[in-house]
């Protein structure tokens, strides 16, 4: 039997600091020291000591005192996440380009950059070199503003094996890449994840950045469960259970794009037939609508043409979208029956077709799921719709600080 590691005072303090920061981030309202003590179960004396440490290291700041609900009590002083000290860096390589984003722990977008490009069969060495050139000015900006970059994340469109290996990204034409071969990865040591999974994290309020004031983050709470659908050339997915992404035993959970709609259907790039992405992926829809084929079908202008034709009622475009929607309904209904959640977030280019299409999807799912007499399925368009995986990558960088704050504090 392996001996259990003993927990020392620093371990306990680190854990308690992490819990306090996490509680502040996930709360929809500002909390005082007394509120935090009650929410975390810590004593008031311990809370006072740890709050002082967070103030000293510019993790939190004191807001204007609020009148106590008791007529005899002293005004309480709420704490909020301080601005301008702690930052996470997000990186992404996708089929339609690459980019980077810096985010403050208080939720502020510090800076971002994105280069639109057709990435199919692009050389990995050149792509990572270009991404580093794009990232360096943002890193310099963080340095000038005296930010501490506490971590980074890298979102990739494929199967990821830990933080060091991209097993396959067939829509990029990449397989079995050792990510440590690239200077950017060696320098930043990012947490690497599948883009759909990181995009799902970006939908969770307070996951690693302060929730916006006034409840502007949308209808989800930090502990909700949902299926996130990422739609592009390929289709990815993620299952979030009570605010945590389910990754599976090997880290590959959520690959809805390769659920088979028809075993005798079109051949997918994965080698199987009838996968969802061969009906509802961006390339598949453009080709089915007769707009373009092959490499031309993945270009942004081809997708824009599809939108226009669909809006104008073009028969081939409408038929392609309807066929793709039917395939999505089949796979998502099966996924709901398997994982038992009642919320679906439709991300990527499918979200651009508007609320009417999402309503059609929701109505059909409520007819087809086994628990339809007891559960109402809701389909949402993501509030974090623009480059959500890039934001999610920055958030996993910030989680490094939240999970181990003492590692970043001055002695």
C-alpha positions as CSV (number, residue, x, y, z in Angstrom):
1,X,0.0,0.0,0.0
2,X,1.3,3.5,-0.9
3,X,1.9,5.7,2.1
4,X,-0.4,8.8,2.2
5,X,1.4,12.1,2.0
6,X,1.2,14.1,5.2
7,X,-0.5,17.5,5.0
8,X,1.5,20.3,6.4
9,X,0.3,23.8,7.4
10,X,1.2,25.3,4.0
11,X,-0.9,22.6,2.2
12,X,-3.9,23.4,4.4
13,X,-3.5,27.2,3.9
14,X,-3.1,26.7,0.1
15,X,-6.3,24.6,0.0
16,X,-8.2,27.2,2.1
17,X,-7.0,30.1,-0.1
18,X,-8.1,28.2,-3.2
19,X,-11.5,27.5,-1.7
20,X,-11.9,31.2,-0.9
21,X,-10.9,32.4,-4.3
22,X,-13.2,29.8,-6.0
23,X,-16.1,30.9,-3.8
24,X,-15.6,34.6,-4.7
25,X,-15.4,33.7,-8.4
26,X,-18.6,31.6,-8.4
27,X,-20.8,33.9,-6.3
28,X,-23.3,36.0,-8.2
29,X,-23.0,38.7,-5.5
30,X,-20.1,40.3,-3.6
31,X,-19.3,38.6,-0.3
32,X,-17.9,40.0,2.9
33,X,-15.4,38.2,5.1
34,X,-18.3,37.0,7.3
35,X,-20.2,35.8,4.2
36,X,-17.1,33.9,3.0
37,X,-16.6,32.3,6.5
38,X,-20.2,31.1,6.4
39,X,-19.9,29.8,2.8
40,X,-16.6,28.0,3.3
41,X,-17.0,26.7,6.8
42,X,-13.8,28.5,8.0
43,X,-13.7,30.3,11.3
44,X,-13.9,34.1,11.2
45,X,-10.3,34.3,12.6
46,X,-9.0,32.1,9.8
47,X,-10.9,34.0,7.2
48,X,-9.6,37.3,8.5
49,X,-6.0,36.0,8.3
50,X,-6.4,34.6,4.8
51,X,-8.3,37.6,3.5
52,X,-5.4,39.7,4.6
53,X,-3.0,37.5,2.6
54,X,-5.2,37.8,-0.5
55,X,-5.3,41.6,-0.1
56,X,-1.6,41.8,0.4
57,X,-1.0,39.9,-2.8
58,X,-3.5,41.8,-4.8
59,X,-5.9,38.9,-5.4
60,X,-8.9,40.7,-3.9
61,X,-9.8,44.3,-3.1
62,X,-12.2,45.8,-0.6
63,X,-15.3,47.5,-2.0
64,X,-17.4,50.2,-0.4
65,X,-18.9,49.1,2.9
66,X,-22.5,48.0,2.8
67,X,-25.0,48.7,5.6
68,X,-25.6,45.6,7.8
69,X,-29.0,44.0,7.7
70,X,-29.0,44.3,11.4
71,X,-29.7,47.7,12.8
72,X,-27.0,47.2,15.4
73,X,-24.3,45.7,13.1
74,X,-21.3,47.4,11.6
75,X,-21.3,47.9,7.8
76,X,-19.7,44.9,6.1
77,X,-17.0,45.3,3.6
78,X,-17.4,43.2,0.4
79,X,-14.4,41.6,-1.3
80,X,-14.0,41.4,-5.1
81,X,-11.3,40.1,-7.4
82,X,-8.6,42.8,-7.9
83,X,-7.9,44.0,-11.4
84,X,-4.5,44.3,-13.0
85,X,-2.3,41.6,-11.4
86,X,-3.1,38.0,-12.4
87,X,-3.6,36.9,-16.0
88,X,-4.1,33.7,-18.0
89,X,-3.0,33.3,-21.6
90,X,-5.1,31.3,-24.1
91,X,-3.8,29.9,-27.3
92,X,-5.8,28.1,-30.1
93,X,-5.1,26.4,-33.4
94,X,-8.3,25.7,-35.4
95,X,-9.3,24.7,-38.9
96,X,-10.1,28.4,-39.7
97,X,-7.1,30.1,-38.1
98,X,-5.1,30.6,-34.9
99,X,-5.0,33.1,-32.1
100,X,-4.2,34.1,-28.6
101,X,-6.1,35.9,-25.7
102,X,-5.1,37.3,-22.3
103,X,-7.7,37.4,-19.5
104,X,-7.6,39.0,-16.1
105,X,-8.7,37.0,-13.1
106,X,-11.5,39.6,-12.7
107,X,-12.9,38.5,-16.1
108,X,-11.6,41.4,-18.1
109,X,-10.4,40.7,-21.6
110,X,-6.9,42.3,-21.7
111,X,-6.1,41.7,-25.3
112,X,-6.6,39.2,-28.1
113,X,-5.5,38.5,-31.7
114,X,-6.8,36.1,-34.3
115,X,-5.5,35.3,-37.8
116,X,-8.1,33.8,-40.2
117,X,-6.5,31.2,-42.4
118,X,-7.3,27.9,-44.1
119,X,-5.3,25.5,-41.9
120,X,-5.9,22.2,-43.7
121,X,-2.6,20.5,-44.2
122,X,-0.7,23.5,-42.9
123,X,2.8,22.7,-41.7
124,X,2.8,22.4,-37.8
125,X,6.2,24.0,-37.4
126,X,5.2,27.1,-39.3
127,X,1.8,27.3,-37.6
128,X,3.3,27.2,-34.1
129,X,6.0,29.7,-35.2
130,X,3.3,32.1,-36.4
131,X,1.3,31.6,-33.2
132,X,4.4,32.5,-31.2
133,X,4.9,35.7,-33.2
134,X,1.2,36.6,-32.6
135,X,1.5,35.9,-28.9
136,X,4.7,37.8,-28.1
137,X,3.2,41.3,-28.4
138,X,0.4,40.4,-26.0
139,X,3.0,39.0,-23.6
140,X,4.9,42.2,-23.8
141,X,1.7,44.2,-23.1
142,X,1.1,42.0,-20.0
143,X,4.7,42.7,-18.8
144,X,4.3,46.5,-19.3
145,X,1.2,46.5,-17.3
146,X,2.9,44.5,-14.5
147,X,0.7,41.4,-14.8
148,X,1.8,38.1,-13.6
149,X,0.9,35.4,-16.2
150,X,0.1,32.4,-14.0
151,X,-0.6,29.9,-16.7
152,X,-1.7,29.2,-20.2
153,X,-3.9,26.8,-22.2
154,X,-3.8,25.5,-25.7
155,X,-7.0,24.5,-27.6
156,X,-6.6,22.0,-30.5
157,X,-9.2,20.4,-32.7
158,X,-8.6,16.7,-32.2
159,X,-7.7,14.0,-29.8
160,X,-5.2,15.2,-27.2
161,X,-3.0,12.9,-25.1
162,X,-2.1,14.9,-22.0
163,X,-0.2,18.2,-22.3
164,X,2.5,16.8,-24.6
165,X,0.8,14.9,-27.5
166,X,-1.7,15.6,-30.2
167,X,-2.8,12.2,-31.2
168,X,-4.8,13.3,-34.3
169,X,-6.5,16.3,-35.8
170,X,-7.6,14.9,-39.1
171,X,-9.3,18.2,-40.3
172,X,-5.8,19.8,-40.0
173,X,-4.1,16.7,-41.5
174,X,-2.0,16.3,-38.3
175,X,-1.3,13.0,-36.5
176,X,0.9,12.1,-33.5
177,X,2.6,15.4,-32.9
178,X,5.0,15.7,-30.0
179,X,4.0,19.2,-28.8
180,X,7.3,19.5,-27.0
181,X,9.0,19.8,-30.4
182,X,7.6,23.4,-30.7
183,X,9.5,26.2,-28.8
184,X,6.2,27.9,-27.9
185,X,5.0,24.9,-26.0
186,X,8.3,24.3,-24.3
187,X,8.4,27.9,-23.2
188,X,4.9,28.3,-21.9
189,X,4.1,24.7,-20.8
190,X,0.4,25.2,-21.6
191,X,-2.4,22.9,-20.4
192,X,-3.5,21.3,-23.7
193,X,-7.1,20.4,-24.4
194,X,-9.6,19.5,-27.1
195,X,-11.3,22.7,-28.4
196,X,-14.8,21.6,-27.6
197,X,-13.9,20.8,-24.0
198,X,-12.3,24.2,-23.5
199,X,-15.2,25.9,-25.2
200,X,-17.5,24.2,-22.7
201,X,-15.5,25.4,-19.8
202,X,-16.0,29.0,-21.1
203,X,-19.7,28.6,-20.6
204,X,-19.4,27.8,-16.9
205,X,-19.9,31.0,-14.8
206,X,-17.1,31.7,-12.4
207,X,-15.0,28.7,-13.6
208,X,-11.8,30.6,-13.4
209,X,-12.7,34.3,-13.6
210,X,-15.1,36.5,-11.7
211,X,-18.7,36.4,-12.8
212,X,-20.0,39.6,-14.5
213,X,-22.0,41.9,-12.3
214,X,-25.7,42.0,-12.8
215,X,-26.1,38.3,-14.0
216,X,-25.0,39.0,-17.6
217,X,-23.4,35.6,-18.1
218,X,-26.7,34.0,-19.2
219,X,-29.0,31.2,-17.9
220,X,-26.4,28.8,-16.6
221,X,-25.2,28.5,-13.0
222,X,-21.7,27.3,-11.9
223,X,-23.1,23.8,-11.0
224,X,-25.3,23.2,-14.1
225,X,-25.0,20.1,-16.3
226,X,-25.1,20.3,-20.1
227,X,-23.9,19.0,-23.4
228,X,-21.9,21.4,-25.4
229,X,-21.8,21.0,-29.2
230,X,-18.9,22.6,-31.1
231,X,-19.6,22.8,-34.8
232,X,-17.0,23.5,-37.5
233,X,-15.6,21.4,-40.3
234,X,-15.7,18.7,-37.7
235,X,-18.1,18.4,-34.8
236,X,-17.0,18.1,-31.3
237,X,-18.7,17.9,-28.0
238,X,-18.3,17.9,-24.2
239,X,-20.4,16.7,-21.3
240,X,-20.4,19.0,-18.3
241,X,-21.7,17.4,-15.1
242,X,-22.4,19.8,-12.2
243,X,-19.9,22.3,-13.4
244,X,-17.1,19.8,-14.3
245,X,-16.2,18.5,-17.7
246,X,-16.3,14.7,-18.0
247,X,-13.2,13.6,-19.8
248,X,-13.6,9.8,-19.7
249,X,-10.9,7.2,-18.9
250,X,-8.6,8.3,-21.7
251,X,-9.6,11.9,-22.2
252,X,-11.7,11.4,-25.3
253,X,-15.2,11.7,-24.0
254,X,-17.7,13.8,-26.0
255,X,-16.7,13.0,-29.6
256,X,-20.3,13.4,-30.9
257,X,-19.1,14.2,-34.4
258,X,-18.1,10.6,-34.9
259,X,-21.4,9.1,-33.7
260,X,-22.8,7.3,-36.7
261,X,-26.0,8.5,-38.2
262,X,-26.0,5.9,-41.0
263,X,-23.6,2.9,-41.2
264,X,-24.0,3.1,-45.0
265,X,-23.6,6.8,-45.2
266,X,-20.8,9.0,-46.6
267,X,-17.2,8.1,-45.7
268,X,-15.7,10.2,-42.9
269,X,-12.1,11.3,-42.7
270,X,-11.9,9.0,-39.6
271,X,-12.4,6.0,-41.8
272,X,-15.9,5.2,-40.7
273,X,-19.2,5.8,-42.6
274,X,-22.1,8.1,-41.8
275,X,-20.5,10.1,-39.0
276,X,-22.4,13.2,-37.9
277,X,-19.8,15.5,-39.3
278,X,-20.4,14.1,-42.8
279,X,-24.0,15.5,-42.6
280,X,-23.7,18.5,-40.3
281,X,-20.1,19.7,-40.6
282,X,-19.2,22.9,-42.4
283,X,-17.6,21.2,-45.4
284,X,-20.5,18.7,-45.7
285,X,-23.1,21.3,-45.7
286,X,-21.4,23.5,-48.3
287,X,-20.8,20.5,-50.6
288,X,-24.4,19.3,-50.2
289,X,-25.7,22.8,-51.1
290,X,-23.7,22.6,-54.3
291,X,-21.6,25.7,-53.4
292,X,-18.1,24.2,-53.5
293,X,-16.1,21.0,-53.1
294,X,-12.9,19.9,-51.6
295,X,-10.5,22.6,-50.3
296,X,-12.8,25.4,-51.6
297,X,-15.6,24.1,-49.4
298,X,-13.8,24.9,-46.2
299,X,-13.1,28.5,-47.0
300,X,-15.0,31.2,-45.0
301,X,-16.6,32.7,-48.1
302,X,-18.2,29.3,-49.0
303,X,-19.9,29.3,-45.6
304,X,-21.0,32.9,-46.0
305,X,-22.5,31.9,-49.3
306,X,-24.4,29.0,-47.6
307,X,-25.9,31.4,-45.1
308,X,-27.0,33.8,-47.8
309,X,-28.6,31.1,-49.9
310,X,-30.3,29.5,-46.9
311,X,-31.8,32.9,-45.9
312,X,-33.0,33.4,-49.4
313,X,-34.8,30.0,-49.4
314,X,-32.5,28.3,-52.0
315,X,-33.8,24.8,-52.3
316,X,-30.4,23.0,-52.1
317,X,-29.2,25.1,-49.2
318,X,-32.4,24.6,-47.2
319,X,-32.4,20.8,-47.9
320,X,-28.7,20.6,-46.8
321,X,-29.5,22.4,-43.5
322,X,-32.6,20.3,-42.9
323,X,-30.7,17.1,-43.5
324,X,-27.8,18.3,-41.2
325,X,-30.3,19.3,-38.5
326,X,-32.0,15.9,-38.7
327,X,-28.6,14.2,-38.2
328,X,-27.9,16.5,-35.2
329,X,-31.2,15.7,-33.7
330,X,-30.6,12.0,-33.9
331,X,-27.2,12.1,-32.3
332,X,-28.0,14.7,-29.6
333,X,-31.2,12.9,-28.6
334,X,-29.2,9.7,-28.2
335,X,-26.5,11.6,-26.1
336,X,-29.2,13.0,-23.8
337,X,-30.7,9.5,-23.3
338,X,-27.2,8.2,-22.4
339,X,-25.9,11.0,-20.1
340,X,-29.3,12.3,-18.7
341,X,-28.9,16.1,-18.9
342,X,-31.6,18.6,-19.9
343,X,-29.5,21.4,-21.4
344,X,-27.8,21.6,-24.8
345,X,-25.6,24.5,-25.8
346,X,-25.2,24.8,-29.6
347,X,-21.9,26.4,-30.4
348,X,-19.9,27.1,-33.5
349,X,-21.3,28.0,-36.9
350,X,-24.6,26.3,-36.3
351,X,-25.4,29.0,-33.7
352,X,-25.3,31.6,-36.5
353,X,-28.4,30.3,-38.0
354,X,-30.4,32.0,-35.3
355,X,-32.9,31.3,-32.5
356,X,-35.5,29.8,-34.8
357,X,-33.3,26.9,-35.8
358,X,-32.4,26.3,-32.1
359,X,-36.1,26.3,-31.3
360,X,-36.7,23.7,-34.0
361,X,-33.9,21.6,-32.5
362,X,-35.3,22.0,-29.0
363,X,-38.9,21.1,-30.1
364,X,-37.7,17.9,-31.8
365,X,-35.5,16.8,-28.9
366,X,-38.4,17.2,-26.6
367,X,-40.4,14.8,-28.8
368,X,-37.6,12.2,-29.1
369,X,-35.9,11.9,-25.7
370,X,-37.1,9.0,-23.4
371,X,-37.7,11.3,-20.4
372,X,-39.9,13.7,-22.4
373,X,-42.9,13.3,-20.0
374,X,-40.8,14.3,-17.0
375,X,-38.0,16.5,-18.4
376,X,-38.0,19.6,-20.6
377,X,-35.0,19.9,-22.8
378,X,-33.6,23.4,-23.5
379,X,-31.3,24.3,-26.3
380,X,-29.3,27.5,-25.8
381,X,-27.0,29.6,-28.0
382,X,-23.8,30.2,-26.0
383,X,-23.3,33.6,-24.4
384,X,-19.6,33.1,-24.9
385,X,-19.9,32.6,-28.7
386,X,-16.9,34.3,-30.2
387,X,-13.8,32.1,-29.9
388,X,-15.0,30.3,-26.8
389,X,-12.2,27.7,-26.9
390,X,-9.7,30.5,-26.8
391,X,-11.3,31.9,-23.7
392,X,-11.5,28.5,-22.2
393,X,-7.8,28.0,-22.8
394,X,-7.1,31.3,-20.9
395,X,-9.3,30.0,-18.1
396,X,-7.4,26.8,-17.6
397,X,-4.3,28.9,-17.3
398,X,-5.9,30.9,-14.6
399,X,-7.0,27.7,-12.8
400,X,-3.3,27.0,-12.2
401,X,-3.3,30.0,-9.9
402,X,-6.7,29.3,-8.3
403,X,-5.7,25.7,-7.5
404,X,-2.3,26.6,-6.0
405,X,-2.2,30.3,-5.1
406,X,0.7,30.0,-2.6
407,X,3.0,28.9,-5.5
408,X,2.6,32.5,-6.9
409,X,2.7,34.5,-3.7
410,X,5.8,36.3,-2.5
411,X,7.3,34.9,0.8
